Amino acid sequence: MRPILQLYRGYANEQELIVMGHVFKREFNYDFQKKNLKNAKSIINLFRIKTLENFDVYLKYDGQEIHTKTLDDGYFKFCIPLEKAEHFGWMNYEAYILHNNQKINCTGNFIRPHKGNLGIISDIDDTFLISHTRNFLMKLYILLFKNVNDRKVFKNVVPHYQALSAAGRNDEEEQNAFFYISSSEWNLYRFIVKFTKIHKLPKAVLLLKDIKRGMTDFFMSGRGSHNHKFEKIKHVVEFYPTLKYVLLGDDSQHDPVLYERICKIFPVTVTAVYIRQTGKNKKESTLKILKNLESLEVEVCYFKDSEEAIAHSKSIGII
């Protein structure tokens, strides 16, 4: 049975390159055009995948060939020191695995941000992708029975994200660094990439939750501890310490609390925090957190429609 190498978008600064992926036991197909029960079957199959542990993976970059092995869940990560950083923007990298002494090659992308001012970190579910996280049964229904073409973004979210991506840039080829950091699992990586392409959202590095490998895990998708999001956001801010950050999330789960912790640790680094209101009324707990962030001189916007967020971003001069 032929194993599958899945590469994810990586990222680099002037000293280090980080790329990652999974090795799966066999191919798993997700047909983005399928409807209803066929779509549900495809989604469930994404959570029944088998990974290969301690499997050899080879990275080819800048004339080097670097070898590592997968972890227990089939995940691998290369953290490579760089001697020079000559190019910026999105670039390609290559990796391969061996099967019956034959190479299985795969090409991925990584970003080294252009020198500039902004880094944008966004949640996914109910921040730009309508997911109904507050209603577990509705969330499950939409995940199972709505294919990628039927899923929706919130009104005006795309022009806001595009404006943030282009903010301060004179060249269309140059874009600010975008990161989508979510409690969705790596199982949904290809779905999320496809969705963002359909809706012309900025190309971004995705940092997701550990992969799930069974039906029990499927019903816990996106649930449980969100501390991994905090750790990944903290890592990105530390990895690019000279950028000023815009954090975008929603009030359906823990984004306000996580973002408050980030702002306290990096008191001069976060420029603005945007929180989408997902219910009929604004949450008192979120209002309290945002008021506290204002006392740290962080710009905040608690909004129902992204048109409000766009107006706020214009008012503070970041777009």
C-alpha positions in Angstrom: 0.0 0.0 0.0 1.5 3.3 -1.1 2.0 5.9 1.7 1.0 9.5 1.3 3.1 12.6 2.1 1.1 15.7 3.0 3.0 19.0 3.3 1.7 22.1 4.9 2.6 25.7 4.4 5.7 26.7 6.3 7.3 29.9 7.4 10.7 31.4 7.8 12.5 34.4 9.3 16.1 35.5 8.6 17.5 32.8 10.8 15.2 29.7 10.5 12.9 27.8 8.2 10.0 25.8 9.6 8.1 23.3 7.5 5.9 20.4 8.5 3.5 17.7 7.4 2.1 14.2 7.9 2.7 10.8 6.5 -0.4 8.7 6.0 -0.7 5.0 5.5 -2.8 5.4 2.3 -4.6 7.9 0.2 -7.7 9.5 1.6 -9.9 11.3 -0.9 -12.1 14.2 -0.1 -14.3 15.2 -3.1 -15.2 18.8 -2.5 -18.2 18.6 -4.9 -20.0 15.8 -3.1 -23.4 16.6 -1.5 -25.3 15.5 1.6 -24.6 11.9 2.7 -21.7 11.5 0.2 -20.1 14.7 1.7 -20.7 13.3 5.2 -18.9 10.1 4.3 -16.0 12.0 2.9 -15.7 14.1 6.1 -15.9 11.1 8.4 -13.2 9.4 6.3 -10.9 12.4 7.0 -11.1 11.5 10.7 -10.5 7.8 10.1 -7.1 8.2 8.5 -4.1 6.1 9.5 -0.8 7.7 10.0 2.7 6.2 10.0 5.0 6.7 13.0 8.8 6.8 12.9 8.7 7.0 9.1 11.6 8.5 7.2 11.1 12.0 5.6 13.6 13.9 3.6 13.6 17.7 3.0 15.4 19.2 0.0 16.3 22.9 0.4 19.1 25.2 -0.7 21.3 22.3 -1.9 20.9 20.3 1.3 19.0 17.1 1.9 17.9 16.8 5.6 16.5 13.6 7.1 14.0 13.2 10.0 11.3 10.8 11.1 7.6 11.2 11.9 6.3 11.4 15.5 3.8 8.9 16.9 0.9 10.5 15.1 2.7 10.7 11.7 3.5 14.4 12.1 6.9 15.7 11.2 8.5 19.1 11.5 11.8 20.5 10.2 13.3 23.5 12.0 16.3 24.4 9.9 18.8 27.2 10.7 19.5 29.5 7.8 22.8 31.2 7.0 21.3 33.8 4.7 17.8 35.2 3.7 17.9 36.6 0.2 14.3 36.2 -0.9 11.0 37.2 0.5 7.3 36.3 -0.1 6.0 32.8 -0.9 8.6 30.2 -2.0 8.6 26.5 -2.7 10.3 23.7 -0.9 10.5 20.0 -1.7 10.3 16.8 0.5 10.1 13.2 -0.2 9.5 9.8 1.3 10.6 6.3 0.1 8.4 3.4 -0.8 9.9 0.2 -2.3 13.1 2.2 -2.9 11.2 4.7 -5.0 10.9 8.4 -4.1 7.4 9.9 -3.5 8.0 13.6 -4.0 5.9 16.5 -2.9 6.2 20.3 -3.2 5.1 22.7 -0.5 5.2 26.5 0.1 6.6 28.7 2.8 6.6 32.4 3.5 9.3 34.7 4.5 7.4 38.0 5.2 8.5 41.1 3.3 9.9 43.7 5.7 7.0 45.7 6.9 4.7 46.5 9.8 1.9 44.1 10.1 1.3 40.4 10.9 -2.3 39.2 11.0 -3.4 36.3 13.1 -7.0 35.0 12.7 -9.1 32.3 14.1 -11.3 30.4 11.5 -14.6 29.0 12.8 -17.1 31.8 13.4 -14.4 34.4 12.8 -14.6 34.2 9.0 -16.1 30.8 8.3 -19.7 30.5 9.5 -19.6 27.4 11.7 -22.2 27.8 14.5 -19.7 26.8 17.1 -22.1 27.8 19.9 -24.6 25.1 18.7 -22.9 21.7 18.7 -25.6 19.9 16.7 -25.8 22.7 14.1 -22.0 22.8 13.8 -21.9 19.0 13.2 -24.8 19.1 10.7 -23.0 21.8 8.6 -19.7 20.1 8.8 -21.2 16.8 7.6 -23.8 17.9 5.1 -22.6 21.2 3.6 -19.7 20.8 1.1 -16.9 23.4 0.7 -18.9 25.2 -2.0 -21.9 25.5 0.2 -20.1 26.9 3.3 -20.3 30.7 3.8 -18.1 33.5 5.0 -19.5 36.4 7.0 -20.6 39.5 5.1 -17.7 42.0 4.4 -15.1 39.8 6.0 -13.2 39.3 2.7 -12.6 43.0 1.9 -11.5 43.5 5.5 -8.9 40.7 5.3 -7.8 41.7 1.8 -7.3 45.3 3.0 -5.2 44.0 6.0 -3.2 41.8 3.7 -2.3 44.8 1.4 -2.0 47.4 4.2 1.1 49.6 3.8 2.1 47.8 0.6 2.8 49.5 -2.8 3.4 46.3 -4.7 0.6 43.8 -5.3 3.1 40.9 -5.1 3.9 41.9 -1.5 1.4 41.0 1.2 1.5 41.1 5.0 2.0 37.8 6.7 -1.3 36.0 7.5 -1.7 33.1 10.0 -4.9 31.1 10.5 -4.6 29.6 13.9 -7.5 27.4 15.0 -8.8 24.5 17.1 -9.8 22.7 13.9 -7.6 19.7 13.4 -5.0 19.0 10.6 -7.6 16.6 9.2 -9.4 19.7 7.8 -6.3 21.3 6.3 -7.2 20.7 2.6 -10.8 21.8 3.2 -9.7 25.1 4.8 -7.2 25.8 2.0 -9.9 25.1 -0.6 -12.4 27.3 1.2 -10.1 30.3 1.5 -9.2 30.0 -2.2 -12.8 30.0 -3.2 -13.6 33.1 -1.3 -10.3 34.9 -2.2 -9.2 35.2 1.4 -5.5 35.9 1.9 -3.1 33.0 1.5 -1.9 32.1 5.0 0.1 29.7 7.1 -2.3 27.3 8.9 -1.4 26.2 12.4 -4.0 23.6 13.5 -4.7 21.2 16.3 -3.2 17.7 16.5 -4.6 15.3 14.0 -7.6 13.0 14.9 -7.6 9.3 14.0 -11.0 7.8 14.9 -14.8 8.4 15.2 -14.6 9.2 18.9 -12.2 12.0 18.1 -14.5 13.2 15.2 -17.3 14.1 17.7 -14.8 16.1 19.7 -13.6 18.1 16.7 -12.7 21.6 17.6 -13.6 21.0 21.2 -11.5 20.5 24.3 -8.5 22.6 25.5 -7.7 25.7 23.3 -4.3 26.2 25.0 -2.6 25.0 21.8 -3.9 28.2 20.1 -2.2 30.3 22.8 1.1 28.5 22.4 1.0 28.8 18.6 0.1 32.5 18.6 2.9 33.1 21.2 5.3 31.2 19.0 4.5 33.3 15.9 4.8 36.6 17.7 8.2 35.4 19.1 9.3 34.2 15.7 8.6 37.6 14.1 9.3 40.0 17.0 9.5 43.2 14.9 6.0 42.9 13.4 3.0 44.7 14.9 0.1 42.3 15.1 -3.6 42.4 14.5 -5.6 39.6 16.2 -9.0 38.5 14.9 -11.3 36.2 16.7 -14.9 35.7 18.0 -16.7 35.5 21.3 -18.1 31.9 20.8 -15.2 30.2 22.6 -12.0 31.4 24.2 -10.4 33.9 21.8 -10.9 37.0 24.0 -9.2 35.3 27.0 -6.3 34.0 24.8 -5.8 37.3 23.1 -5.7 39.1 26.5 -2.9 36.8 27.6 -1.0 37.5 24.4 -1.4 41.3 24.9 -0.2 41.0 28.5 3.0 39.1 27.5 3.7 41.3 24.4 2.5 44.8 25.6 4.1 46.8 22.7 3.5 44.2 20.0 -0.2 43.9 19.5 -1.8 46.9 17.7 -5.4 45.8 17.6 -7.8 43.1 18.6 -11.0 42.3 16.7 -13.7 40.1 18.2 -16.8 39.1 16.2 -20.1 39.0 18.2 -21.7 35.6 17.5 -24.9 35.9 19.6 -27.7 38.4 19.8 -26.0 40.3 22.6 -22.5 41.3 23.5 -21.0 39.2 26.2 -20.2 41.0 29.5 -17.1 38.9 29.9 -15.8 39.9 26.5 -16.6 43.6 27.1 -14.6 43.4 30.4 -11.6 41.9 28.7 -11.6 44.4 25.8 -11.9 47.3 28.3 -8.8 45.9 30.0 -7.0 45.7 26.7 -7.8 49.4 26.1 -6.0 50.2 29.3 -2.9 48.5 27.8 -3.3 50.9 24.8 -4.5 48.1 22.5 -7.1 49.2 19.9 -10.2 47.0 20.2 -13.3 46.4 18.1 -16.2 44.2 19.2 -18.4 44.0 16.1 -21.4 42.2 14.5 -20.7 43.0 10.9 -17.3 43.2 9.4 -18.2 46.6 7.9 -17.7 47.9 11.5 -14.3 46.3 11.6 -13.3 47.9 8.3 -14.4 51.3 9.6 -12.4 50.8 12.8 -9.3 49.7 10.9 -9.5 52.8 8.7 -10.1 55.1 11.8 -6.8 53.9 13.5 -4.9 54.0 10.2 -4.0 50.3 9.7 -5.8 50.1 6.3 
